[in-house]
């Protein structure tokens, strides 16, 4: 609706998110997550990460976390 306010990079991200939702996520999964019947499955998060849709542009899979990143790790829930 207000796409004219978006930068070219933001329009590209919006288009990529739309393609991801349409092509890679079954509608039953989306409905289940919206209804809070399903938590975000790891496969969903991995696919989103591979398309750089999780808010981090750098690849952090092989980076050793520092102490601040691991504090409360046992309580972390991906929602």
C-alpha positions as a Markdown table, in Angstrom:
| # | Residue | x | y | z |
|---|---|---|---|---|
| 1 | Unk | 0.0 | 0.0 | 0.0 |
| 2 | Unk | 2.8 | 2.4 | 0.9 |
| 3 | Unk | 5.5 | 0.8 | -1.2 |
| 4 | Unk | 6.5 | 4.1 | -2.5 |
| 5 | Unk | 8.0 | 4.9 | 0.9 |
| 6 | Unk | 10.2 | 1.8 | 0.9 |
| 7 | Unk | 13.8 | 1.8 | -0.4 |
| 8 | Unk | 14.7 | -0.5 | -3.2 |
| 9 | Unk | 16.4 | -2.8 | -0.6 |
| 10 | Unk | 13.2 | -2.8 | 1.5 |
| 11 | Unk | 11.0 | -3.6 | -1.5 |
| 12 | Unk | 13.4 | -6.5 | -2.4 |
| 13 | Unk | 13.1 | -7.9 | 1.2 |
| 14 | Unk | 9.3 | -7.6 | 1.1 |
| 15 | Unk | 9.2 | -9.5 | -2.2 |
| 16 | Unk | 11.6 | -12.2 | -0.9 |
| 17 | Unk | 9.4 | -12.6 | 2.2 |
| 18 | Unk | 6.4 | -12.9 | 0.0 |
| 19 | Unk | 8.0 | -15.6 | -2.2 |
| 20 | Unk | 9.2 | -17.4 | 0.9 |
| 21 | Unk | 5.7 | -17.5 | 2.4 |
| 22 | Unk | 4.1 | -18.5 | -0.9 |
| 23 | Unk | 6.7 | -21.1 | -2.1 |
| 24 | Unk | 8.2 | -22.6 | 1.1 |
| 25 | Unk | 5.6 | -22.6 | 3.9 |
| 26 | Unk | 2.5 | -24.8 | 3.7 |
| 27 | Unk | -0.6 | -22.8 | 4.6 |
| 28 | Unk | -1.4 | -25.4 | 7.3 |
| 29 | Unk | 1.8 | -24.5 | 9.1 |
| 30 | Unk | 1.0 | -20.8 | 8.9 |
| 31 | Unk | -2.5 | -21.4 | 10.3 |
| 32 | Unk | -1.1 | -23.6 | 13.1 |
| 33 | Unk | 1.5 | -21.1 | 14.1 |
| 34 | Unk | -1.0 | -18.2 | 14.0 |
| 35 | Unk | -3.3 | -20.3 | 16.2 |
| 36 | Unk | -0.4 | -21.0 | 18.5 |
| 37 | Unk | -0.9 | -24.7 | 18.0 |
| 38 | Unk | 2.6 | -25.1 | 16.5 |
| 39 | Unk | 5.8 | -23.4 | 17.6 |
| 40 | Unk | 8.2 | -22.3 | 14.8 |
| 41 | Unk | 9.8 | -25.5 | 13.7 |
| 42 | Unk | 13.5 | -25.6 | 13.2 |
| 43 | Unk | 13.1 | -26.4 | 9.5 |
| 44 | Unk | 11.1 | -23.2 | 9.1 |
| 45 | Unk | 13.8 | -21.1 | 10.9 |
| 46 | Unk | 16.5 | -22.7 | 8.8 |
| 47 | Unk | 14.7 | -21.9 | 5.5 |
| 48 | Unk | 14.1 | -18.3 | 6.7 |
| 49 | Unk | 17.7 | -18.0 | 7.7 |
| 50 | Unk | 19.0 | -19.3 | 4.3 |
| 51 | Unk | 17.0 | -16.6 | 2.6 |
| 52 | Unk | 18.3 | -14.0 | 5.1 |
| 53 | Unk | 14.9 | -13.3 | 6.5 |
| 54 | Unk | 15.7 | -13.4 | 10.2 |
| 55 | Unk | 17.2 | -10.0 | 10.6 |
| 56 | Unk | 20.9 | -11.0 | 10.4 |
| 57 | Unk | 22.8 | -10.7 | 7.2 |
| 58 | Unk | 26.0 | -12.4 | 8.4 |
| 59 | Unk | 26.3 | -16.2 | 8.7 |
| 60 | Unk | 26.7 | -17.0 | 12.4 |
| 61 | Unk | 26.4 | -20.8 | 12.3 |
| 62 | Unk | 30.1 | -21.3 | 12.8 |
| 63 | Unk | 30.8 | -18.5 | 15.2 |
| 64 | Unk | 31.5 | -19.2 | 18.9 |
| 65 | Unk | 28.9 | -17.4 | 21.0 |
| 66 | Unk | 30.1 | -15.1 | 23.7 |
| 67 | Unk | 29.0 | -15.3 | 27.3 |
| 68 | Unk | 26.3 | -12.7 | 26.9 |
| 69 | Unk | 24.7 | -14.7 | 24.0 |
| 70 | Unk | 24.5 | -17.9 | 26.1 |
| 71 | Unk | 23.1 | -16.5 | 29.3 |
| 72 | Unk | 19.7 | -18.0 | 29.9 |
| 73 | Unk | 20.2 | -20.4 | 26.9 |
| 74 | Unk | 18.1 | -23.2 | 28.6 |
| 75 | Unk | 15.1 | -20.8 | 28.7 |
| 76 | Unk | 15.3 | -19.7 | 25.0 |
| 77 | Unk | 12.1 | -20.4 | 23.0 |
| 78 | Unk | 11.9 | -19.5 | 19.4 |
| 79 | Unk | 8.6 | -17.8 | 19.1 |
